[in-house]
Amino acid sequence: MTTMPPTRVVDPDDGGFARVVETRPVLSDVPPGLSDRFPLVAVLSAARRPAEPVVLRVRDLTARHGAAEIPLVLKWYHRRHAPEPDVERELTELAEQPAPHLERLLETGEAHGHPWHLYWSHGEETLERYHADHPDGLAPEAVRSMVGQLYDAVTALHERGVVHRDITPDNIMVQTRRADTADLVLIDFGAAVHRPDEALEPRTDWRGKPLYLAPEAGLLRQTVSEAGDWWSLGMVIAQLALGRHPIDFRRDEDVLAEIATHDPDLAGIGDRRTRRLCEGLLTRAPEHRWHAEQVRDWLDGKDPDVAPRTDGRIFDDATTRPVIEPFPFMGQEFTGADQLAVHLDQNHVSAARMLAADDDRARLVTWLRQFETIGDRSPEELRRLAELRTELERPPSVAALVQLLNWLGPGLDVSWHGADLDVLSMRRLCQGARDGNADAVALIRHLADHPAVLTGLAQRPGGEGLDEADQAWRTLRARWEPTVREMLRSHETGGRGRAVRTALRQSVAVDAWLLQLAREPERTRTRLTDAVLRRRAQFPERVPWFDALLNAEDDDLRLLAAHLLSGHAQTEAHGLRQRRVIEESERLLAADQDGLAAVLRRLDRLPTLGWALLGATVVTAPWMFVTGLADVLGRASQEAVVMAWLEALPAAAFVFVVELWTAVYIGPPFYHPDRSLAGLLIRSAERPGRLARTRAGRFITAALLLLAVFLGFYAIVYAPWLWPLASAVAVGAWSVRRCLAWRRLRRGNRPRRTVDWRSLLNPRVWLARWRRRREERRGRAGGWRSAWGLRGRLARWRTRREGDRRSVSSLRGRLTWWRGRREEQVQGSADQRSLRSLRGRLAWWRTRREGDRRPVSSLRGRLTWWRGRREEQTQGSADRQSLWSLRGRLAWWRRRRERRTGRAADPRSVWSLRGRLAWWRTFREYRTRRAARRRSVTMPEETGEQG
C-alpha cells in the first residue's frame, strides 16, 4: 500500500517510534486470541512492515454472519496504522444499508491491542488481473458500466465524509463477470480518512501509490480532499481504456515530477466521450477537476465542460524534474532512465549492437554519471551505479545487461527482450514455445543458455521467485536425460522405438514444460495430471507401462513423460483392443467350430456306426452263409457244423465289437471311407467289379465264387475253426494297426494342427482363400484387399452385370443372359419367336426406323430411304439433323444450284420441278442429237443406192 517512505523526522506527538516498530505477534496467521473462532483458509497478504495489515481468508465457526462455510476476510491492522474511529463508524453504518459496490464491514474488534475488521469475501480476482486479460483496452460500453459502478461507490463514501485515498486497480475486486462487463467492489479502507475540517492542518504521512496520486497529493505535505479520489478514478479509467498506464515513468520521483508538470497523454483513447471523461477527471488543478456532479452528467449522456490542458507547475512546492542531458538511441533522445530501460529491453538487438561499440558505450557511461548528483538516491544505489559504470568499460555480459536494466527501471514490470515474465505472461510464453512460435522458442533457448537472466530479474516487480524458479529449472533439465535413459532401459515407456525416443527428446517444448513446472509446480502438475487422465479415459484398453508412469508419486519428470507419450500410448491401446477383439473373435469362432464339429460328429455318429456294421456284416456273412448251407445240404458232419457254429458266433461278435470300437475311437468324418472296413471292401471291389462287367469276367467271377463255396465246405469239414478265426484275427490286427496309425497321426500333427486349426479359424485366411479362388475364376491375379475396397466392389458389380455365363444360376445372371439373347434376336438373325412379344415387336419397329433398306415396303421406310438419298445428294454423308434447320436447307439449296449451273443435271434430282425441267431439256437435247446421228448414217446409203 505505502510505496514512499515516511517522513524522516519522527513526531513524538504522533506515536513516535511506535509507528515503525512491529508489535503484532504474528504477521501471516490468525491472531492467537481469534484462532478458536476463525480457522484459517488462505493467506491473502502477509504484513511486511507495520503500515501493512494482515489480510486472511477465514471461516466463522460461530456463524454470526451466515453459514459457517461462507468465507470471510479478516484484516488485522497495526494500532498506529488502523482506520480512524470516524471511518469505522461510517463504514459500520454503510454496512447496515444496501450499499452496492462497496466492501461491507461486518464486525470490528481488538486482538493483542491491535484492531481487526471482518468483511465479506468478494472473490480473488482484482481489476488489475482483469485488465491483464484485456491488454488492448476495454470497449466503451464496458468502460461506461465500470464508471457507473465506481461512481456509486465513491459518492456513497463522499456523502458520509470519507475519503478513500487509495483507489487503485488492486483495491477494486471483480466479483463476477458478465460477457465484457464485470461486477466491481471497492475495498481496502486502511488509508481512508474522515473529511478533515477546514481549520485543521493537512496530514503529513504518505499514503497511496504515486501512479494514482493526484498532483496535490504528491506535495511535500500531502493534501487530502475528495478531488484526489476523482483523480485516482480517472487514472484507473484511462488505464482500462488505453490498455496501459498513461504515465510511462515508474520511479516514484519521476512519476511525481511528471504529474506535477505535465498533463497525462490521453490521445490514445479512441472513443470521444471516454477521452472527455478522462480529461475532466485528470485535470491537474483540483478546482477545475470534475467531481460527482459532472460525472453524473456524463453518465446521463451530457458533455460537461473540460478545463484547458496546461503544462508547467501549478503548485509552488511541487516536485520539479532536474535538467538531464539526453542520451540518443535509435533516433530518439531519452532523459528518463525508465524510458531508456524500456527501449533497451524491447530493442535488444540494437541495444546489443550499441553496447558492443566503444564510443556508444562510453557515451552511456558519461550519461549515467549525471545520476550520482541528481535525485535522492541511497548509498546502495550509488554503489551499484559505480559498479555498473565499471562493468560498462568493456562489452558487458548478459548479467551486466540485466543489472543495467534493473538500475535504469527498478519499478518496471519484469520483462526480457520485450516479453513480460510475470506468472501469467510466462504461461503464454511456454505455450507459444510449445506451439512453435519463433520468438518464444528463441527466448526459451536464450533463458536456458544464460542462467543470470532470471536470477537478476527476480528483483523487479512481478519477478518474485524467478531466481528459485531458475534454479529448479536447471535441476529439472539436468535430470531429464538420465531419467529418459532409465525409462528406456527399464521398458517403462513400452519399448525403445524411434517414436518414443523422438517424443522424449529434450526439445524446446520439453524445456518450456520444465520451466512451467519450475515456475508454477502445483498448478502445472495439476494441469498435466488432468490432461493425462482425460487422455487415458479415452483409451479403449489399459496400457500397463503408461499406468506405471502415472502411478509414480512425486515424480514430475515421469508425469511429463506420460503427457508426451500419451499419443503413443493411445495408439498402443487401440492396437491392444484390436488384438483382443481378434483373439476374442478367434476364440468365439473356435468355440463355434468346436460346437459345430461336436454337433456334426454327433449327427454323423449313427451313419459311421452303420458303416462299421456293414463292414463287419460283409466280413462275417460269407462263412456264416457257407456254414448254414453246409448244414442244410449235409455236406459236412453234424459235429463239424456244430463246431463251426460254436466258433462262428464268438468270432462274429468279436468282429462286430472290434469294428464298432474302431469306428468310435477314430470317429467321424475320419473313419469312413479312409479307415473303415466297408470303405476298404468298396475300394477293393472296384477292379473285380469292373472285371465282372465283361463277358469273360462273368465266367471267372462265377468260377471263383464256386471255388470259394467248395473251399468253405472243405474248411468246415476238415478245419471249421479256420475261417472264423482267420477273419477275426485279420480284422483285429487291422483294427489295431488303424488305431495306432491314427494315434500317431494325431500326436504327430498336434502342433502343426494347432497352427493350421487357428489359421482355419481365422476369418482373414478364409476370406483370402475365397478371394483368390474368385480371382482365379475370373482369370486375373490381384491382392486380397482389392475386393473389399469401393473400387473392387464396383468392378465386381460391373463384372456381374457383364453377364458371366457361369452365373446363370442366379436371378441377375439369368436376366443378363436373357437380355443378351433378346438383343441378338433383334440385331442379329431374326428370331421369329421374339416378334410375338410386345417388346420384340417394339425393338423390330425401332430397327426399321433406323433406316434398314429391307423394310421399304412401308411408308415410313420409303420416307427414310428418300431422306437418306437426299442427304447423300447434298452432303455425301448422311447428316439428318442439318436438313431440318433453316441454315441447313439454305446450304443444301446453294449447293444444288451450283451443281446444276456448273454441270449436267443429276438424274437423281428429278423429284423437284426444276430438276424435272432440266431433265426434260437434257432428254430433248439427247433425242435431237440421236436423230441427227441417225440421219447422218442413212444419207450415205441413200446416195449409194442412187448411184
Secondary structure by P-SEA (a helix, b strand, c coil): ccccccccccccccccccccccccccccccccccccccccccccbbbccccccbbbbbbbcccccccccbbbbbbbbcccccccaaaaaaaaaaaacccccbbbbccccccccbbbbbbbbcccccaaaaaaaccccccaaaaaaaaaaaaaaaaaaaaaccccccccccccccccccccccbbbbcccccccccccccccccccccccccccccccccccccccaaaaaaaaaaaaaaaaacccccccccaaaaaaaaacccccccccccaaaaaaaaaaacccccccccaaaaaaaaaccccccccccccccccccccccbbbbbbccccccccaaaaaaaaaaaaaaaaaaaacaaaaaaaaaaaccccccccccaaaaaaaaaaaaaacccccaaaaaaaaaaaccccccccccccccaaaaaaaaaaaaaccaaaaaaaaaaaacaaaaaaacccccccaaaaaaaaaaaaaaaaaaaaaaaaaacccccccaaaaaaacccaaaaaaaaaaaacaaaaaaaaaaaaaaaaaacccccaaaaaaaaccccaaaaaaaaaaaaaaaaaaaaaaaaaaaaaaaaaaaaaaaaaaaaaaaaaaaaaaaaaaaaaaaaaaaaaaaaaaaaaaccccaaaaaaaaaaaaaaaaaaaaaaaaaaaaaccccccccccaaaaaaaaaaaaaaaaacaaaaaaaaaaaaaaaaaaaaaaacccccaaaaaaaaaaaaaaaaaaaaaaaaaaaaaaaaaaaaaaacaaaaaaaaaaaaaaaacccccccccccaaaaaaaaaaaaaccccccccaaaaaaaaaaaaaaaacccccccccccaaaaaaaaaaaacccccccccaaaaaaaaaaaaaaaccccccccccccaaaaaaaaaaaaaaaaaccccccccccaaaaaaaaaaaaaaaaaaaaaaaaaaaaaaaaaac
